[in-house]
Amino acid sequence: MKNRLRELREAAGWTQGALADRLDVSRQTVNALETGRYDPSLPLAFRIARLFGKPIEAIFDPDDATADVPSS
């Protein structure tokens, strides 16, 4: 899943460690999120969105493989 986490973190002037502390996760988790190696749980995605004051959709963008949802 693509995301703007690195961009938002850098704009806030935070290190990965500082963001990790604010989210109560490890710095390695923040790194994995930023590099796309890890998709956040829904509760973590909500915490990130609240922290930056943005809707989840403004931070996380599913890539083409996961964006296709069959219609009902």
TORTOR-926085 format. One record per residue: residue number from 0; residue in one letter; y negated, z negated, x negated of N, C-alpha, C, CB in turn. Coordinates in nm, 2 decimals, always signed. Glycine has a CB too. Layout:
BEGIN
ATOM, NUM, A, Y, Z, X, Y, Z, X, Y, Z, X, Y, Z, X
...
end
This chain:
BEGIN
ATOM, 0, M, +0.12, +0.00, -0.08, +0.00, +0.00, +0.00, -0.12, +0.00, -0.09, +0.00, -0.12, +0.10
ATOM, 1, K, -0.21, +0.09, -0.06, -0.34, +0.10, -0.14, -0.43, -0.02, -0.09, -0.41, +0.23, -0.12
ATOM, 2, N, -0.51, -0.06, -0.18, -0.61, -0.17, -0.14, -0.73, -0.17, -0.23, -0.54, -0.31, -0.15
ATOM, 3, R, -0.84, -0.24, -0.18, -0.96, -0.24, -0.25, -0.98, -0.38, -0.32, -1.08, -0.22, -0.16
ATOM, 4, L, -0.87, -0.45, -0.34, -0.88, -0.59, -0.38, -0.95, -0.60, -0.52, -0.74, -0.65, -0.39
ATOM, 5, R, -0.92, -0.52, -0.61, -0.98, -0.52, -0.75, -1.13, -0.50, -0.73, -0.92, -0.42, -0.84
ATOM, 6, E, -1.17, -0.40, -0.66, -1.31, -0.36, -0.64, -1.38, -0.48, -0.58, -1.32, -0.24, -0.55
ATOM, 7, L, -1.33, -0.54, -0.48, -1.39, -0.66, -0.41, -1.40, -0.78, -0.50, -1.32, -0.69, -0.28
ATOM, 8, R, -1.29, -0.80, -0.57, -1.29, -0.92, -0.67, -1.40, -0.90, -0.78, -1.15, -0.93, -0.73
ATOM, 9, E, -1.40, -0.78, -0.83, -1.50, -0.76, -0.94, -1.64, -0.77, -0.89, -1.48, -0.62, -1.01
ATOM, 10, A, -1.67, -0.72, -0.77, -1.80, -0.72, -0.71, -1.84, -0.87, -0.69, -1.81, -0.65, -0.57
ATOM, 11, A, -1.74, -0.96, -0.66, -1.77, -1.10, -0.64, -1.79, -1.17, -0.77, -1.66, -1.16, -0.56
ATOM, 12, G, -1.75, -1.10, -0.88, -1.76, -1.16, -1.02, -1.65, -1.26, -1.05, -1.90, -1.23, -1.03
ATOM, 13, W, -1.54, -1.24, -0.98, -1.42, -1.34, -1.00, -1.32, -1.27, -1.10, -1.36, -1.37, -0.87
ATOM, 14, T, -1.26, -1.36, -1.17, -1.14, -1.32, -1.25, -1.02, -1.32, -1.16, -1.11, -1.41, -1.37
ATOM, 15, Q, -0.91, -1.26, -1.20, -0.79, -1.27, -1.12, -0.75, -1.41, -1.10, -0.67, -1.19, -1.19
ATOM, 16, G, -0.76, -1.50, -1.20, -0.73, -1.64, -1.19, -0.82, -1.71, -1.08, -0.74, -1.70, -1.32
ATOM, 17, A, -0.94, -1.68, -1.08, -1.04, -1.74, -0.99, -1.00, -1.70, -0.84, -1.18, -1.70, -1.02
ATOM, 18, L, -0.97, -1.57, -0.82, -0.93, -1.52, -0.69, -0.79, -1.59, -0.65, -0.91, -1.37, -0.69
ATOM, 19, A, -0.70, -1.60, -0.75, -0.57, -1.66, -0.72, -0.59, -1.81, -0.67, -0.48, -1.66, -0.84
ATOM, 20, D, -0.68, -1.88, -0.74, -0.71, -2.02, -0.70, -0.77, -2.02, -0.56, -0.81, -2.08, -0.79
ATOM, 21, R, -0.85, -1.93, -0.52, -0.91, -1.93, -0.39, -0.81, -1.90, -0.28, -1.03, -1.83, -0.38
ATOM, 22, L, -0.71, -1.82, -0.32, -0.61, -1.78, -0.22, -0.48, -1.87, -0.23, -0.57, -1.63, -0.25
ATOM, 23, D, -0.48, -1.96, -0.32, -0.36, -2.04, -0.34, -0.23, -1.96, -0.37, -0.34, -2.13, -0.22
ATOM, 24, V, -0.25, -1.87, -0.46, -0.14, -1.79, -0.51, -0.15, -1.78, -0.67, -0.14, -1.64, -0.45
ATOM, 25, S, -0.05, -1.73, -0.73, -0.06, -1.72, -0.88, -0.14, -1.60, -0.92, +0.09, -1.70, -0.94
ATOM, 26, R, -0.19, -1.60, -1.05, -0.27, -1.49, -1.10, -0.18, -1.36, -1.10, -0.32, -1.52, -1.24
ATOM, 27, Q, -0.05, -1.38, -1.13, +0.05, -1.27, -1.13, +0.06, -1.21, -0.99, +0.19, -1.32, -1.18
ATOM, 28, T, +0.04, -1.28, -0.89, +0.05, -1.23, -0.75, -0.08, -1.14, -0.73, +0.05, -1.34, -0.65
ATOM, 29, V, -0.19, -1.19, -0.77, -0.32, -1.11, -0.76, -0.30, -0.98, -0.84, -0.44, -1.19, -0.81
ATOM, 30, N, -0.25, -0.99, -0.96, -0.23, -0.87, -1.04, -0.13, -0.77, -0.97, -0.17, -0.90, -1.18
ATOM, 31, A, -0.02, -0.82, -0.92, +0.07, -0.73, -0.85, +0.01, -0.67, -0.72, +0.20, -0.81, -0.81
ATOM, 32, L, -0.07, -0.74, -0.65, -0.14, -0.69, -0.54, -0.24, -0.58, -0.58, -0.22, -0.80, -0.46
ATOM, 33, E, -0.32, -0.60, -0.68, -0.41, -0.50, -0.73, -0.35, -0.38, -0.78, -0.50, -0.56, -0.84
ATOM, 34, T, -0.23, -0.39, -0.84, -0.17, -0.27, -0.90, -0.07, -0.20, -0.80, -0.09, -0.31, -1.02
ATOM, 35, G, -0.06, -0.26, -0.68, +0.02, -0.20, -0.58, +0.17, -0.22, -0.59, +0.00, -0.05, -0.58
ATOM, 36, R, +0.20, -0.32, -0.68, +0.35, -0.35, -0.69, +0.40, -0.45, -0.59, +0.37, -0.41, -0.83
ATOM, 37, Y, +0.30, -0.51, -0.51, +0.34, -0.61, -0.41, +0.25, -0.59, -0.29, +0.33, -0.75, -0.47
ATOM, 38, D, +0.31, -0.59, -0.17, +0.23, -0.59, -0.05, +0.22, -0.73, +0.00, +0.30, -0.49, +0.06
ATOM, 39, P, +0.11, -0.77, +0.05, +0.09, -0.91, +0.09, +0.16, -0.94, +0.22, -0.06, -0.94, +0.10
ATOM, 40, S, +0.20, -1.06, +0.24, +0.25, -1.11, +0.37, +0.13, -1.10, +0.47, +0.31, -1.25, +0.37
ATOM, 41, L, +0.16, -1.10, +0.59, +0.05, -1.09, +0.69, -0.04, -1.22, +0.68, +0.10, -1.09, +0.83
ATOM, 42, P, +0.01, -1.34, +0.66, -0.08, -1.45, +0.64, -0.17, -1.44, +0.52, +0.00, -1.58, +0.64
ATOM, 43, L, -0.12, -1.39, +0.41, -0.20, -1.37, +0.29, -0.30, -1.26, +0.31, -0.10, -1.33, +0.17
ATOM, 44, A, -0.27, -1.15, +0.38, -0.36, -1.05, +0.41, -0.48, -1.10, +0.49, -0.29, -0.93, +0.48
ATOM, 45, F, -0.45, -1.19, +0.59, -0.56, -1.25, +0.67, -0.64, -1.34, +0.58, -0.50, -1.33, +0.78
ATOM, 46, R, -0.58, -1.42, +0.49, -0.66, -1.51, +0.40, -0.75, -1.42, +0.31, -0.57, -1.59, +0.31
ATOM, 47, I, -0.70, -1.31, +0.26, -0.78, -1.22, +0.18, -0.90, -1.17, +0.26, -0.70, -1.11, +0.12
ATOM, 48, A, -0.87, -1.12, +0.38, -0.98, -1.06, +0.46, -1.08, -1.17, +0.49, -0.92, -1.01, +0.59
ATOM, 49, R, -1.04, -1.29, +0.53, -1.14, -1.39, +0.56, -1.22, -1.43, +0.44, -1.07, -1.52, +0.61
ATOM, 50, L, -1.16, -1.43, +0.32, -1.23, -1.47, +0.20, -1.34, -1.37, +0.17, -1.14, -1.48, +0.08
ATOM, 51, F, -1.32, -1.24, +0.19, -1.42, -1.14, +0.16, -1.50, -1.10, +0.29, -1.35, -1.01, +0.11
ATOM, 52, G, -1.47, -1.16, +0.40, -1.55, -1.14, +0.52, -1.54, -1.00, +0.57, -1.69, -1.17, +0.49
ATOM, 53, K, -1.42, -0.94, +0.56, -1.40, -0.80, +0.60, -1.27, -0.80, +0.69, -1.39, -0.71, +0.48
ATOM, 54, P, -1.26, -0.70, +0.77, -1.13, -0.68, +0.85, -1.02, -0.63, +0.75, -1.15, -0.58, +0.96
ATOM, 55, I, -0.90, -0.67, +0.78, -0.79, -0.63, +0.70, -0.79, -0.48, +0.67, -0.65, -0.67, +0.77
ATOM, 56, E, -0.82, -0.40, +0.77, -0.82, -0.25, +0.75, -0.93, -0.20, +0.65, -0.85, -0.19, +0.88
ATOM, 57, A, -1.03, -0.29, +0.62, -1.13, -0.25, +0.52, -1.08, -0.28, +0.38, -1.26, -0.32, +0.55
ATOM, 58, I, -0.97, -0.35, +0.37, -0.92, -0.39, +0.24, -0.79, -0.32, +0.21, -0.90, -0.54, +0.23
ATOM, 59, F, -0.70, -0.31, +0.31, -0.57, -0.26, +0.29, -0.56, -0.13, +0.36, -0.46, -0.35, +0.33
ATOM, 60, D, -0.50, -0.03, +0.30, -0.48, +0.11, +0.36, -0.33, +0.15, +0.33, -0.58, +0.21, +0.30
ATOM, 61, P, -0.25, +0.16, +0.43, -0.11, +0.20, +0.40, -0.11, +0.34, +0.34, -0.03, +0.19, +0.53
ATOM, 62, D, -0.02, +0.36, +0.25, -0.01, +0.49, +0.19, +0.06, +0.59, +0.29, +0.07, +0.49, +0.06
ATOM, 63, D, +0.07, +0.71, +0.26, +0.12, +0.81, +0.36, +0.27, +0.78, +0.40, +0.12, +0.95, +0.29
ATOM, 64, A, +0.35, +0.72, +0.31, +0.49, +0.70, +0.34, +0.50, +0.59, +0.45, +0.56, +0.65, +0.22
ATOM, 65, T, +0.41, +0.49, +0.46, +0.42, +0.39, +0.56, +0.33, +0.41, +0.68, +0.40, +0.25, +0.49
ATOM, 66, A, +0.24, +0.51, +0.67, +0.14, +0.53, +0.78, +0.20, +0.60, +0.90, +0.03, +0.61, +0.72
ATOM, 67, D, +0.32, +0.66, +0.88, +0.38, +0.73, +0.99, +0.45, +0.64, +1.08, +0.47, +0.84, +0.94
ATOM, 68, V, +0.40, +0.62, +1.20, +0.47, +0.53, +1.29, +0.51, +0.62, +1.41, +0.37, +0.41, +1.34
ATOM, 69, P, +0.63, +0.62, +1.45, +0.67, +0.70, +1.56, +0.60, +0.66, +1.69, +0.83, +0.70, +1.58
ATOM, 70, S, +0.57, +0.76, +1.77, +0.50, +0.73, +1.90, +0.61, +0.69, +2.00, +0.42, +0.85, +1.95
ATOM, 71, S, +0.56, +0.61, +2.09, +0.65, +0.55, +2.20, +0.67, +0.65, +2.31, +0.61, +0.42, +2.25
end
